[in-house]
Structure formats: structure tokens, C-alpha cells
Amino acid sequence: MTVPFTPVGIDHIVIWVRDLERARAWYARVLGFRDGFAYPKIGMVHMWYGPVLIGLWDADDPKAGYAAPARRGENIHHIAFAWTGESEAVMRAHLKAQDVEVLRESHQTGARGYGLALYFKDPWDNLIELKGPPQFQAPSV
């Protein structure tokens, strides 16, 4: 089956952590992560691992409550798949045609810049994000 867009890779991965500053330092020291973007209003930072953007989200921060893991031990919040080649309307129509319910839609920063993000669940209850092409590059912190 073909899809009406061009898959271009994984945009970013978000990992639940506890003690954000400790996690930030650990990932930098042990794996060479570099600072990317900070989101203090939701208790999250994005860090670069080579060309891949990795989110560290503090599960203990009350500001992360809307998305905090339901079960202790859940480590991955979602996987973001990057796409290009079609309009936002075509992407929404494609998901609807596949009986996929979009749970949340926003425009936000990802590894390639600021653009549309469509969130939905796969049949196994994993949260998936389809991250659209960048509208502009967000500044680093």
C-alpha cells in the first residue's frame, strides 16, 4: 500500500525521567547528548544525540501531568515519525480514511524545525506523532 506522503525518518523520541537536571547531566556525560531546547512550562528538555532529537520529560514534575505515564516504569512517551510532501489537509484526510483518530494536533518544535504534529494511538495503545515539514527553524537554547 502506498501513502500520500514521503516518510523521511524519526523526528524525535521522548523518554520519561525523574529528576530532570540529573537526567540531563547523565545523558550528556554518558552518551554525549548536547543541549537543544528547554520547555520549563511542561518540565521537559530536548537534547541532541548526533542528528536525533531526544526529549527528556520529568515524570515527577506537576507541569507534565497532562501527559505523565499512567504506569510507573513506562519510559517512552511517544515516537515521532517525520513526513514531507503533502499538505496538512491531505495528512488529516489520510488518517481519517485509515480510521485513525487524531487525539491531539499542535504546531511545535521538532528536530527539523517548527511544524504540525498529529498525535494518535496505534492498535497496541502506543502514542504516535506524525511530525510535518518545518515551517521555520526554532532557536536553540
MDAnalysis code that builds the backbone (N, CA, C; Angstrom):
import MDAnalysis as mda
import numpy as np

u = mda.Universe.empty(423, n_residues=141, atom_resindex=np.repeat(np.arange(141), 3), trajectory=True)
u.add_TopologyAttr("name", ["N", "CA", "C"] * 141)
u.add_TopologyAttr("resid", np.arange(1, 142))
u.add_TopologyAttr("resname", ["MET", "THR", "VAL", "PRO", "PHE", "THR", "PRO", "VAL", "GLY", "ILE", "ASP", "HIS", "ILE", "VAL", "ILE", "TRP", "VAL", "ARG", "ASP", "LEU", "GLU", "ARG", "ALA", "ARG", "ALA", "TRP", "TYR", "ALA", "ARG", "VAL", "LEU", "GLY", "PHE", "ARG", "ASP", "GLY", "PHE", "ALA", "TYR", "PRO", "LYS", "ILE", "GLY", "MET", "VAL", "HIS", "MET", "TRP", "TYR", "GLY", "PRO", "VAL", "LEU", "ILE", "GLY", "LEU", "TRP", "ASP", "ALA", "ASP", "ASP", "PRO", "LYS", "ALA", "GLY", "TYR", "ALA", "ALA", "PRO", "ALA", "ARG", "ARG", "GLY", "GLU", "ASN", "ILE", "HIS", "HIS", "ILE", "ALA", "PHE", "ALA", "TRP", "THR", "GLY", "GLU", "SER", "GLU", "ALA", "VAL", "MET", "ARG", "ALA", "HIS", "LEU", "LYS", "ALA", "GLN", "ASP", "VAL", "GLU", "VAL", "LEU", "ARG", "GLU", "SER", "HIS", "GLN", "THR", "GLY", "ALA", "ARG", "GLY", "TYR", "GLY", "LEU", "ALA", "LEU", "TYR", "PHE", "LYS", "ASP", "PRO", "TRP", "ASP", "ASN", "LEU", "ILE", "GLU", "LEU", "LYS", "GLY", "PRO", "PRO", "GLN", "PHE", "GLN", "ALA", "PRO", "SER", "VAL"])
u.atoms.positions = np.array([
    [0.844, -1.191, 0.000],
    [0.000, 0.000, 0.000],
    [0.880, 1.241, 0.000],
    [0.468, 2.213, -0.746],
    [1.204, 3.467, -0.779],
    [0.520, 4.484, 0.120],
    [1.284, 5.455, 0.548],
    [0.759, 6.538, 1.385],
    [0.943, 7.846, 0.622],
    [0.114, 8.873, 0.942],
    [0.156, 10.112, 0.165],
    [1.215, 11.104, 0.643],
    [2.327, 10.609, 1.175],
    [3.377, 11.489, 1.677],
    [4.702, 10.758, 1.586],
    [5.784, 11.445, 1.859],
    [7.109, 10.847, 1.812],
    [7.645, 10.667, 3.221],
    [7.837, 9.426, 3.700],
    [8.447, 9.222, 5.015],
    [9.899, 9.697, 4.965],
    [10.311, 10.458, 5.986],
    [11.673, 10.983, 5.997],
    [12.463, 10.631, 7.254],
    [11.908, 9.824, 8.152],
    [12.670, 9.386, 9.321],
    [11.957, 9.650, 10.623],
    [12.610, 9.262, 11.693],
    [12.096, 9.543, 13.036],
    [12.489, 10.965, 13.400],
    [11.524, 11.758, 13.794],
    [11.773, 13.151, 14.137],
    [12.384, 13.271, 15.526],
    [11.785, 12.607, 16.510],
    [12.329, 12.650, 17.865],
    [11.711, 11.538, 18.704],
    [12.337, 11.261, 19.836],
    [11.852, 10.280, 20.809],
    [11.810, 10.985, 22.158],
    [10.799, 10.704, 22.959],
    [10.662, 11.312, 24.285],
    [10.745, 10.216, 25.342],
    [11.635, 10.407, 26.314],
    [11.877, 9.436, 27.386],
    [11.458, 10.052, 28.721],
    [10.674, 9.301, 29.480],
    [10.318, 9.746, 30.831],
    [11.517, 9.559, 31.747],
    [11.801, 10.573, 32.552],
    [12.884, 10.513, 33.531],
    [12.356, 11.054, 34.856],
    [13.150, 10.907, 35.885],
    [12.862, 11.512, 37.188],
    [14.096, 12.326, 37.557],
    [13.893, 13.554, 38.027],
    [14.985, 14.484, 38.320],
    [15.627, 14.932, 37.013],
    [14.996, 15.890, 36.376],
    [15.367, 16.327, 35.031],
    [16.825, 16.783, 34.928],
    [17.288, 17.570, 35.883],
    [18.673, 18.059, 35.801],
    [19.674, 16.918, 35.940],
    [19.384, 15.972, 36.804],
    [20.266, 14.810, 36.941],
    [20.274, 13.994, 35.647],
    [19.088, 13.807, 35.054],
    [18.993, 13.052, 33.798],
    [19.718, 13.779, 32.676],
    [19.549, 15.070, 32.613],
    [20.224, 15.875, 31.585],
    [21.738, 15.712, 31.689],
    [22.248, 15.809, 32.900],
    [23.692, 15.669, 33.119],
    [24.158, 14.250, 32.794],
    [23.378, 13.249, 33.182],
    [23.761, 11.855, 32.935],
    [23.842, 11.567, 31.440],
    [22.796, 11.960, 30.696],
    [22.792, 11.700, 29.263],
    [23.925, 12.450, 28.552],
    [24.255, 13.631, 29.022],
    [25.374, 14.380, 28.435],
    [26.701, 13.686, 28.744],
    [26.871, 13.288, 29.980],
    [28.138, 12.687, 30.427],
    [28.339, 11.291, 29.851],
    [27.299, 10.475, 29.862],
    [27.435, 9.076, 29.476],
    [27.287, 8.867, 27.966],
    [26.365, 9.578, 27.338],
    [26.081, 9.329, 25.928],
    [26.438, 10.494, 25.005],
    [26.921, 11.597, 25.568],
    [27.328, 12.718, 24.734],
    [26.188, 13.576, 24.215],
    [25.015, 13.507, 24.842],
    [23.909, 14.367, 24.429],
    [24.341, 15.835, 24.545],
    [23.839, 16.669, 23.620],
    [24.081, 18.108, 23.653],
    [22.755, 18.833, 23.872],
    [22.815, 19.975, 24.557],
    [21.607, 20.762, 24.803],
    [20.932, 21.151, 23.503],
    [19.600, 21.126, 23.551],
    [18.798, 21.517, 22.398],
    [17.827, 22.606, 22.781],
    [16.629, 22.219, 23.222],
    [15.567, 23.159, 23.543],
    [15.074, 22.890, 24.960],
    [14.657, 23.938, 25.663],
    [14.121, 23.794, 27.021],
    [12.652, 24.198, 27.024],
    [11.847, 23.412, 27.748],
    [10.410, 23.673, 27.876],
    [10.034, 23.658, 29.357],
    [10.447, 24.684, 30.122],
    [10.193, 24.673, 31.560],
    [8.707, 24.654, 31.924],
    [7.845, 25.140, 31.045],
    [6.413, 25.160, 31.347],
    [5.805, 23.762, 31.388],
    [6.500, 22.766, 30.808],
    [5.987, 21.388, 30.839],
    [6.997, 20.411, 31.427],
    [8.101, 20.909, 31.992],
    [9.081, 20.028, 32.637],
    [9.837, 19.140, 31.665],
    [10.273, 19.692, 30.535],
    [10.922, 18.889, 29.501],
    [12.099, 19.642, 28.904],
    [13.093, 18.876, 28.456],
    [14.169, 19.413, 27.620],
    [14.331, 18.495, 26.418],
    [14.757, 19.074, 25.323],
    [15.188, 18.308, 24.161],
    [16.703, 18.394, 24.116],
    [17.339, 17.260, 23.838],
    [18.791, 17.221, 23.700],
    [19.114, 16.503, 22.395],
    [20.248, 16.836, 21.825],
    [20.681, 16.215, 20.578],
    [21.574, 15.027, 20.854],
    [21.303, 13.928, 20.192],
    [22.178, 12.756, 20.153],
    [22.552, 12.602, 18.689],
    [23.698, 13.174, 18.301],
    [24.017, 13.263, 16.880],
    [22.926, 14.059, 16.204],
    [22.339, 13.554, 15.096],
    [21.291, 14.295, 14.396],
    [19.881, 14.043, 14.931],
    [19.760, 13.223, 15.985],
    [18.442, 12.846, 16.506],
    [18.118, 13.664, 17.750],
    [16.896, 14.166, 17.815],
    [16.421, 14.935, 18.954],
    [15.774, 13.982, 19.954],
    [16.241, 14.017, 21.209],
    [15.712, 13.164, 22.269],
    [15.114, 14.066, 23.348],
    [13.854, 13.831, 23.683],
    [13.212, 14.573, 24.756],
    [13.389, 13.849, 26.078],
    [13.747, 14.597, 27.102],
    [13.771, 14.082, 28.474],
    [12.650, 14.809, 29.202],
    [11.660, 14.043, 29.664],
    [10.475, 14.632, 30.274],
    [10.379, 14.148, 31.710],
    [10.290, 15.073, 32.633],
    [10.300, 14.763, 34.058],
    [8.922, 14.284, 34.521],
    [8.800, 12.991, 34.752],
    [7.522, 12.393, 35.158],
    [7.067, 12.862, 36.531],
    [7.994, 13.401, 37.339],
    [7.633, 13.881, 38.679],
    [7.250, 15.357, 38.692],
    [7.422, 16.045, 37.592],
    [7.110, 17.471, 37.529],
    [5.598, 17.633, 37.354],
    [4.941, 18.344, 38.258],
    [3.489, 18.507, 38.132],
    [3.055, 19.173, 36.828],
    [3.944, 19.928, 36.202],
    [3.608, 20.582, 34.930],
    [3.512, 19.580, 33.786],
    [4.023, 18.364, 33.988],
    [3.948, 17.324, 32.956],
    [2.723, 16.438, 33.149],
    [1.887, 16.777, 34.087],
    [0.765, 15.928, 34.477],
    [-0.154, 15.515, 33.354],
    [-0.389, 16.382, 32.379],
    [-1.329, 16.037, 31.309],
    [-0.849, 14.862, 30.480],
    [0.462, 14.592, 30.508],
    [0.996, 13.510, 29.678],
    [1.789, 12.494, 30.487],
    [1.822, 12.635, 31.811],
    [2.637, 11.752, 32.642],
    [2.236, 10.291, 32.451],
    [3.201, 9.389, 32.569],
    [2.903, 7.967, 32.340],
    [1.868, 7.438, 33.331],
    [0.976, 6.623, 32.815],
    [-0.064, 6.030, 33.659],
    [0.530, 4.982, 34.595],
    [1.576, 4.317, 34.150],
    [2.192, 3.260, 34.943],
    [3.642, 3.612, 35.238],
    [4.055, 3.382, 36.446],
    [5.468, 3.575, 36.776],
    [6.277, 2.576, 35.948],
    [7.372, 3.023, 35.387],
    [8.192, 2.155, 34.562],
    [7.981, 2.370, 33.072],
    [6.917, 3.111, 32.697],
    [6.728, 3.436, 31.291],
    [7.775, 4.493, 30.932],
    [8.621, 4.220, 29.947],
    [9.720, 5.123, 29.662],
    [9.571, 5.929, 28.385],
    [8.909, 5.423, 27.404],
    [8.785, 6.151, 26.147],
    [7.393, 6.758, 26.083],
    [7.335, 8.056, 25.918],
    [6.051, 8.736, 25.809],
    [5.469, 8.540, 24.415],
    [6.266, 8.827, 23.380],
    [5.794, 8.647, 22.018],
    [6.979, 8.604, 21.058],
    [6.707, 8.161, 19.842],
    [7.689, 8.196, 18.764],
    [7.130, 9.115, 17.692],
    [7.982, 10.018, 17.214],
    [7.561, 10.983, 16.205],
    [8.173, 10.612, 14.857],
    [7.330, 10.324, 13.897],
    [7.758, 9.998, 12.549],
    [7.627, 11.240, 11.673],
    [8.715, 11.616, 11.021],
    [8.721, 12.808, 10.179],
    [8.183, 12.483, 8.786],
    [7.463, 13.422, 8.195],
    [6.950, 13.259, 6.846],
    [7.103, 14.572, 6.085],
    [7.017, 14.476, 4.783],
    [7.033, 15.648, 3.925],
    [6.280, 15.312, 2.643],
    [6.010, 16.299, 1.834],
    [5.462, 16.044, 0.514],
    [3.983, 16.279, 0.342],
    [3.232, 16.465, 1.387],
    [1.799, 16.700, 1.256],
    [1.346, 17.780, 2.233],
    [0.174, 18.315, 1.976],
    [-0.376, 19.367, 2.824],
    [-0.916, 18.772, 4.126],
    [-1.121, 19.639, 5.083],
    [-1.707, 19.218, 6.357],
    [-3.091, 18.618, 6.138],
    [-3.870, 19.195, 5.236],
    [-5.224, 18.692, 4.949],
    [-5.173, 17.276, 4.387],
    [-4.236, 16.999, 3.493],
    [-4.099, 15.656, 2.925],
    [-3.735, 14.665, 4.021],
    [-2.868, 15.065, 4.933],
    [-2.470, 14.165, 6.021],
    [-3.655, 13.851, 6.935],
    [-4.428, 14.864, 7.275],
    [-5.619, 14.634, 8.108],
    [-6.596, 13.691, 7.395],
    [-6.801, 13.916, 6.109],
    [-7.718, 13.073, 5.328],
    [-7.201, 11.637, 5.241],
    [-5.913, 11.466, 5.083],
    [-5.322, 10.120, 5.027],
    [-5.568, 9.371, 6.331],
    [-5.310, 10.013, 7.455],
    [-5.532, 9.349, 8.748],
    [-7.008, 9.005, 8.937],
    [-7.882, 9.925, 8.576],
    [-9.328, 9.664, 8.698],
    [-9.733, 8.480, 7.830],
    [-9.201, 8.395, 6.625],
    [-9.515, 7.289, 5.713],
    [-9.030, 5.949, 6.259],
    [-8.026, 5.988, 7.114],
    [-7.499, 4.765, 7.732],
    [-8.155, 4.484, 9.091],
    [-9.222, 5.220, 9.406],
    [-9.931, 5.096, 10.693],
    [-9.013, 5.372, 11.881],
    [-8.101, 6.318, 11.706],
    [-7.210, 6.730, 12.787],
    [-7.754, 8.021, 13.383],
    [-7.993, 7.998, 14.683],
    [-8.496, 9.170, 15.382],
    [-7.329, 10.031, 15.854],
    [-7.277, 11.273, 15.380],
    [-6.254, 12.208, 15.848],
    [-6.671, 12.671, 17.241],
    [-5.808, 12.405, 18.218],
    [-6.098, 12.733, 19.615],
    [-5.713, 14.161, 19.975],
    [-4.654, 14.625, 19.342],
    [-4.177, 15.985, 19.610],
    [-3.446, 16.478, 18.381],
    [-3.601, 17.764, 18.131],
    [-2.939, 18.398, 16.999],
    [-2.348, 19.711, 17.488],
    [-1.091, 19.955, 17.145],
    [-0.465, 21.220, 17.524],
    [0.647, 21.543, 16.541],
    [1.112, 22.760, 16.603],
    [2.299, 23.175, 15.862],
    [3.383, 23.378, 16.909],
    [4.515, 22.685, 16.728],
    [5.555, 22.689, 17.756],
    [6.911, 22.378, 17.139],
    [7.943, 22.476, 17.980],
    [9.307, 22.242, 17.542],
    [9.613, 20.755, 17.488],
    [10.391, 20.389, 16.502],
    [10.943, 19.043, 16.381],
    [12.360, 19.164, 15.839],
    [12.946, 18.060, 15.480],
    [14.336, 18.052, 15.038],
    [14.554, 18.878, 13.767],
    [13.546, 18.961, 12.910],
    [13.694, 19.688, 11.647],
    [13.156, 21.108, 11.718],
    [12.578, 21.500, 12.835],
    [12.029, 22.845, 12.989],
    [10.592, 22.803, 13.475],
    [9.943, 23.924, 13.419],
    [8.589, 24.118, 13.926],
    [7.582, 23.714, 12.850],
    [6.639, 22.843, 13.211],
    [5.639, 22.423, 12.241],
    [4.506, 21.644, 12.881],
    [3.606, 21.140, 12.054],
    [2.430, 20.404, 12.501],
    [2.810, 19.093, 13.177],
    [2.126, 18.775, 14.247],
    [2.262, 17.486, 14.917],
    [0.863, 16.898, 15.097],
    [0.669, 15.683, 14.592],
    [-0.597, 14.961, 14.731],
    [-0.351, 13.744, 15.611],
    [-1.073, 13.634, 16.708],
    [-0.893, 12.535, 17.655],
    [-2.067, 11.564, 17.574],
    [-1.755, 10.274, 17.615],
    [-2.778, 9.238, 17.615],
    [-2.182, 7.971, 18.214],
    [-3.038, 7.011, 18.522],
    [-2.591, 5.735, 19.091],
    [-2.593, 4.669, 18.005],
    [-1.610, 3.774, 18.095],
    [-1.640, 2.600, 17.229],
    [-2.565, 1.573, 17.881],
    [-2.847, 0.451, 17.214],
    [-3.769, -0.534, 17.788],
    [-3.296, -1.161, 19.099],
    [-2.040, -0.964, 19.458],
    [-1.486, -1.528, 20.695],
    [-1.347, -0.487, 21.772],
    [-1.970, 0.664, 21.585],
    [-2.028, 1.754, 22.552],
    [-0.726, 2.554, 22.665],
    [0.163, 2.452, 21.676],
    [1.369, 3.283, 21.647],
    [1.032, 4.640, 21.036],
    [1.538, 5.698, 21.640],
    [1.293, 7.041, 21.137],
    [2.272, 7.341, 19.996],
    [1.724, 7.721, 18.850],
    [2.495, 8.021, 17.650],
    [2.261, 9.490, 17.296],
    [3.312, 10.139, 16.851],
    [3.203, 11.502, 16.333],
    [3.667, 11.494, 14.880],
    [2.880, 12.080, 14.003],
    [3.320, 12.358, 12.642],
    [3.740, 13.821, 12.630],
    [5.032, 14.066, 12.414],
    [5.605, 15.417, 12.501],
    [5.825, 15.948, 11.101],
    [5.134, 17.032, 10.790],
    [5.180, 17.596, 9.459],
    [6.438, 18.363, 9.146],
    [6.530, 18.813, 7.892],
    [7.704, 19.567, 7.478],
    [7.817, 20.880, 8.256],
    [9.040, 21.357, 8.407],
    [9.242, 22.582, 9.192],
    [8.690, 23.817, 8.491],
    [8.082, 24.679, 9.311],
    [7.645, 25.967, 8.814],
    [8.736, 27.007, 9.036],
    [9.544, 26.809, 10.097],
    [10.749, 27.589, 10.348],
    [11.574, 26.858, 11.376],
    [12.864, 27.177, 11.462],
    [13.773, 26.516, 12.410],
    [13.680, 27.228, 13.755],
    [13.425, 26.480, 14.815],
    [13.362, 27.045, 16.157],
    [14.761, 27.335, 16.673],
    [14.929, 28.380, 17.477],
    [16.259, 28.682, 18.018],
    [16.649, 27.703, 19.115],
    [17.923, 27.392, 19.207],
    [18.447, 26.528, 20.274],
    [18.588, 27.338, 21.549],
    [18.638, 26.622, 22.685],
    [18.851, 27.296, 23.968],
    [20.329, 27.342, 24.286],
])
